[in-house]
């Protein structure tokens, strides 16, 4: 047989004599020894040819490892829900109806899963776009940007009823905005109709999302931007300014109206008060006159002539004290009237003219006309005319006095 022929893997026919036996320290033998140790559970009883000793009981090590793992698993189940949050639990993927309240809570890890939802905060997003209005005034293009604010009211519905709440809500808000703006007037959108449109858009949005049952509540909705196209923006700006001016003028007119009414009411109250005061005064004066005449009646009955003369003198005294004329009665019975008012007026005019001419003359030695004598002559002439007229009046007065004496 050749040396390299197969036979015991060619080792028995090695011409150099290297015939070695396989050792017992292979990997398979070690694994078998470990299995035997785990079966026996006693470090002192060794089987096979390996001499291995363990320091302690293997079952205790395993129990210790299991206890540590259980503690770690139990400790990982604690979690905290903040005051503004609520928790939702899914157990093996199934939603539990219980809402977790704020505080420290525990759930079994790898069995329950907790979703924390902020139910107190407010979320918002913007919707914008160019919208065509189809009102009675025709079709117009307007750019509108709207801000929507919402709050989570039901965490379970918010998490599991709709796949993407914000995207669905954004689409619903865009639909509600186009529905409200499309049927409105562009003047109302840009100027004074925003509040009404905001309310109508909010109602439309609530109607749309009510069918989806998202578990949210719309808090507020307002238009951030509402403007016409760039081509006609200047004209609309002028229209808005004119409308603002009109409103300002109307408010000013109303304020003036209130002020005028108050002033008229004040004047009316003053006139009524004066009229009442005058009424009381006249009544009191009439009562006083009656009492005075009642006191004079006995005196008149005792001496009629003397009483008449005294009454006449007192009456003339009251009348003549209010006139600027002086009446002089000479012994011949003629009355001389001196118009002091006219004399004083002419004198003041003469003094004024003299001062003016003296200022104009200065050092030029201008000869001023002598108007003093002319004024004096005219004054004397007026006095003579007045004296003649009063002579006639005096004769009539004497006749009236004689008639009264009778």
C-alpha positions in Angstrom: 0.0 0.0 0.0 1.4 3.4 -0.8 1.9 5.8 2.0 -0.4 8.3 0.7 -3.3 5.9 0.2 -6.4 6.7 2.2 -6.6 4.9 5.5 -7.6 6.6 8.7 -7.4 9.9 6.7 -4.0 9.0 5.5 -2.4 9.3 9.0 -1.7 5.6 9.6 0.5 5.3 6.5 2.7 8.4 7.3 6.3 7.3 6.4 7.7 9.8 8.9 5.8 8.2 11.8 3.7 11.2 12.7 0.7 9.2 13.8 -1.1 11.4 16.3 -4.5 10.8 18.0 -7.1 13.5 18.2 -7.2 15.4 21.6 -10.3 15.7 23.8 -10.1 19.5 24.0 -12.2 20.2 20.9 -15.2 22.7 20.9 -17.7 19.9 20.9 -16.3 18.4 24.0 -16.4 21.7 25.9 -20.0 22.2 24.9 -20.9 18.7 26.2 -19.2 19.4 29.5 -21.2 22.6 29.9 -24.4 20.8 29.2 -23.5 18.2 31.8 -22.8 20.8 34.4 -26.1 22.5 33.8 -27.9 19.2 34.2 -26.2 18.2 37.4 -26.4 21.6 39.1 -23.5 20.6 41.4 -20.1 22.1 41.0 -18.5 19.2 43.0 -19.8 16.3 40.8 -17.7 16.3 37.6 -18.4 13.9 34.7 -16.0 13.2 31.8 -12.4 13.8 31.7 -12.7 17.7 32.3 -11.9 19.0 35.7 -14.1 22.3 35.9 -15.5 23.7 39.2 -18.2 26.6 39.5 -18.0 29.0 42.5 -21.8 29.1 43.3 -25.2 27.6 42.5 -26.2 28.3 38.9 -29.9 28.4 39.7 -29.4 31.3 42.1 -27.5 33.3 39.4 -30.4 32.8 37.0 -33.0 33.8 39.7 -30.9 36.9 40.4 -30.7 37.9 36.8 -34.5 37.4 36.4 -35.2 39.5 39.5 -33.0 42.4 38.1 -34.8 42.2 34.8 -38.2 42.3 36.5 -37.2 45.4 38.5 -35.9 47.1 35.4 -39.2 46.3 33.6 -41.3 47.5 36.5 -39.3 50.7 36.9 -39.6 51.6 33.2 -43.4 51.5 33.5 -43.6 54.8 35.5 -44.4 58.0 33.6 -45.8 61.5 34.4 -48.7 63.3 32.7 -48.4 67.1 32.9 -51.2 69.4 34.1 -52.0 70.5 30.5 -51.9 67.0 29.1 -54.1 63.9 29.0 -53.0 60.3 28.3 -54.4 57.6 26.0 -53.4 53.9 26.4 -53.3 51.2 23.8 -52.9 47.6 25.1 -51.5 45.3 22.5 -52.6 47.8 19.9 -56.2 48.1 21.2 -57.3 51.6 22.4 -58.5 51.7 26.0 -61.4 54.0 26.8 -59.9 55.4 30.0 -58.3 58.9 29.8 -55.2 59.2 32.0 -55.3 62.2 34.2 -52.3 64.4 35.2 -49.9 63.0 37.8 -47.6 60.0 38.2 -48.9 56.8 36.6 -47.7 53.3 35.8 -48.3 50.9 33.0 -46.7 47.6 32.0 -43.9 48.2 29.5 -44.0 46.3 26.2 -47.7 45.7 26.9 -49.2 49.2 27.1 -48.3 52.2 25.1 -49.1 55.8 26.3 -49.9 58.7 24.1 -49.6 62.2 25.7 -51.9 64.9 24.2 -51.9 68.6 25.1 -55.6 69.4 25.7 -55.1 72.9 27.2 -52.9 74.5 24.5 -54.1 76.2 21.4 -52.9 75.2 17.9 -53.1 77.4 14.8 -52.4 77.4 11.1 -52.9 79.7 8.1 -54.9 79.2 5.0 -54.5 81.5 2.0 -55.2 81.8 -1.7 -56.8 83.8 -4.5 -60.6 83.4 -4.5 -63.1 84.5 -7.1 -66.2 86.3 -5.8 -69.5 85.8 -7.6 -71.8 88.5 -6.1 -74.3 90.7 -7.7 -71.7 93.2 -8.6 -69.9 90.7 -10.8 -66.9 88.5 -10.5 -63.8 89.8 -8.7 -60.5 88.2 -7.7 -59.4 88.7 -4.1 -56.5 87.4 -2.1 -57.4 86.2 1.4 -55.2 84.8 4.2 -57.0 83.3 7.2 -55.7 82.1 10.6 -57.5 79.2 12.3 -57.0 78.4 16.0 -58.3 75.1 17.5 -58.0 73.1 20.7 -58.1 69.3 21.3 -61.3 68.4 23.1 -61.2 64.6 22.9 -57.8 63.0 22.8 -59.0 59.5 21.7 -60.9 60.9 18.7 -58.0 63.2 17.9 -55.5 60.4 17.8 -57.4 57.5 16.1 -60.5 58.9 14.3 -58.5 60.8 11.6 -55.1 59.9 10.2 -53.8 63.5 9.9 -55.9 65.9 11.8 -54.1 69.1 10.8 -54.1 68.2 7.1 -57.8 67.3 7.2 -58.6 70.5 9.1 -56.6 72.6 6.7 -58.6 71.2 3.7 -61.9 71.8 5.6 -60.9 75.4 6.4 -59.9 76.0 2.8 -63.3 74.7 1.6 -65.2 76.8 4.2 -63.2 79.9 3.2 -63.9 79.5 -0.5 -67.6 78.9 0.2 -68.0 82.0 2.3 -65.8 84.4 0.2 -67.1 83.1 -3.1 -70.7 84.2 -2.4 -69.7 87.6 -0.8 -69.2 91.1 -2.1 -65.6 92.2 -2.5 -66.3 95.6 -0.9 -67.5 93.8 2.2 -64.5 91.5 2.3 -62.0 94.4 2.1 -63.8 97.0 4.2 -66.5 96.7 6.7 -67.8 93.1 6.3 -65.0 91.1 7.7 -66.6 90.4 11.0 -69.7 88.9 9.4 -67.6 86.8 7.0 -65.4 85.5 9.8 -68.5 84.3 11.7 -70.0 82.7 8.6 -66.7 81.0 7.8 -66.4 79.7 11.3 -69.9 78.2 11.2 -69.2 76.6 7.8 -66.0 75.1 9.2 -67.8 73.7 12.2 -70.4 72.1 10.0 -67.7 70.5 7.8 -65.6 69.0 10.6 -68.6 67.8 12.5 -69.0 64.9 10.0 -65.4 63.8 10.6 -65.6 63.8 14.5 -62.0 64.8 14.9 -62.2 65.6 18.6 -61.2 69.2 18.2 -62.9 72.6 18.9 -62.5 75.7 16.8 -61.4 78.5 19.2 -61.1 81.5 16.8 -60.9 82.4 13.1 -59.9 85.7 11.7 -58.7 87.1 8.4 -55.1 88.2 8.4 -55.0 89.7 4.9 -57.8 90.6 2.5 -56.9 92.7 -0.5 -57.9 93.1 -4.1 -55.6 92.3 -7.1 -52.5 94.5 -7.5 -53.9 96.0 -10.7 -56.9 97.7 -8.9 -55.4 97.9 -5.4 -54.9 101.7 -5.7 -58.5 102.3 -6.7 -59.7 100.2 -3.8 -57.4 102.0 -1.4 -58.9 105.3 -2.6 -62.4 103.9 -2.1 -61.6 102.8 1.4 -60.1 106.2 2.3 -63.2 107.9 1.0 -65.4 105.6 3.0 -63.3 106.3 6.1 -63.6 110.0 5.5 -67.4 109.6 5.1 -67.6 107.8 8.4 -65.5 110.4 10.1 -67.6 113.2 8.8 -70.8 111.4 9.8 -69.4 110.9 13.3 -68.4 114.6 13.4 -71.9 115.7 12.3 -73.5 113.6 15.0 -71.2 115.1 17.6 -72.0 118.6 16.3 -75.7 117.7 16.4 -75.5 116.6 20.0 -73.6 119.8 20.9 -76.1 122.1 19.1 -79.0 120.3 20.7 -77.5 120.7 24.1 -76.8 124.4 23.5 -80.4 124.9 22.3 -81.7 123.1 25.3 -79.6 125.3 27.5 -80.8 128.5 25.8 -84.4 127.3 26.0 -84.0 126.6 29.7 -82.4 130.1 30.2 -85.3 131.8 28.3 -87.9 129.9 30.3 -86.2 130.8 33.5 -86.0 134.5 32.5 -89.7 134.4 31.4 -90.7 133.0 34.7 -88.6 135.6 36.6 -90.2 138.4 34.5 -93.6 137.0 35.1 -93.0 137.0 38.9 -91.5 140.5 38.6 -94.5 141.9 36.7 -97.0 140.2 39.1 -95.1 141.7 42.1 -94.9 145.1 40.5 -98.7 145.0 39.8 -99.4 144.1 43.3 -97.2 146.9 44.5 -98.9 149.4 42.2 -102.3 148.3 43.5 -101.2 148.7 47.1 -99.6 152.1 46.3 -102.7 153.4 44.6 -104.8 152.1 47.4 -102.7 154.1 49.8 -103.0 157.2 47.5 -106.8 156.9 47.2 -107.6 158.4 50.7 -105.1 161.3 50.0 -106.7 162.0 46.6 -110.1 162.0 48.1 -108.9 164.5 50.8 -107.0 166.9 48.3 -107.5 166.0 44.6 -105.7 169.0 43.1 -102.6 168.7 45.2 -102.5 165.0 44.6 -102.8 165.5 40.8 -100.0 168.0 40.8 -97.7 165.8 42.8 -98.4 162.8 40.6 -97.7 164.9 37.5 -94.4 166.2 38.9 -93.2 162.8 39.9 -94.1 161.3 36.5 -92.3 164.1 34.6 -89.3 163.7 36.8 -89.0 160.1 35.9 -89.4 160.8 32.2 -87.0 163.7 32.0 -84.2 161.9 33.9 -83.9 159.6 31.0 -83.4 162.2 28.3 -80.3 164.2 27.2 -82.2 167.4 26.6 -82.5 170.3 29.1 -85.8 172.2 29.1 -85.8 175.8 30.5 -89.0 177.6 31.4 -88.6 181.4 31.5 -91.1 183.8 33.0 -92.9 184.4 29.7 -94.1 180.8 29.7 -91.9 179.7 26.7 -89.9 176.5 27.0 -86.3 176.5 25.9 -84.9 173.1 24.9 -81.1 172.7 24.8 -80.0 169.6 22.8 -77.0 168.7 24.9 -76.5 165.4 23.1 -76.1 167.2 19.7 -73.9 169.9 21.2 -71.5 167.3 22.8 -71.4 165.3 19.6 -70.5 168.4 17.4 -67.9 169.4 19.9 -66.2 166.0 19.9 -66.2 166.0 16.1 -64.6 169.5 16.0 -61.9 168.3 18.4 -61.2 165.2 16.3 -61.0 167.2 13.0 -58.7 169.8 14.7 -56.3 167.0 15.8 -56.3 165.4 12.4 -55.5 168.7 10.6 -52.8 169.6 13.1 -51.2 166.2 12.4 -51.4 166.7 8.7 -50.1 170.3 8.8 -47.1 169.8 10.9 -44.3 172.2 9.9 -45.9 173.1 6.5 -48.0 175.9 8.0 -51.2 174.8 6.1 -54.1 177.2 6.6 -56.9 175.1 8.0 -60.5 176.2 7.3 -62.3 177.7 10.2 -65.2 175.4 10.7 -65.7 176.2 14.4 -67.8 179.3 13.7 -69.8 177.5 11.1 -70.5 174.6 13.4 -71.5 177.1 16.1 -73.8 178.9 13.7 -75.4 175.6 12.7 -75.7 174.7 16.4 -77.3 178.0 17.2 -79.7 177.6 14.3 -80.6 174.2 15.5 -81.2 175.6 18.9 -83.5 178.3 17.6 -85.5 175.8 15.6 -85.8 173.6 18.6 -86.8 176.6 20.7 -89.5 177.5 18.3 -90.8 174.0 18.2 -90.8 173.8 22.0 -92.6 177.1 22.2 -95.5 175.5 20.4 -95.2 172.4 22.5 -95.1 174.6 25.6 -98.4 176.2 24.7 -100.0 172.8 24.2 -98.5 171.6 27.5 -99.9 174.6 29.4 -103.3 173.9 27.9 -103.0 170.3 29.0 -102.0 171.3 32.5 -104.9 173.7 32.8 -107.2 170.9 31.6 -105.8 168.5 34.2 -106.1 171.3 36.9 -109.8 171.5 36.1 
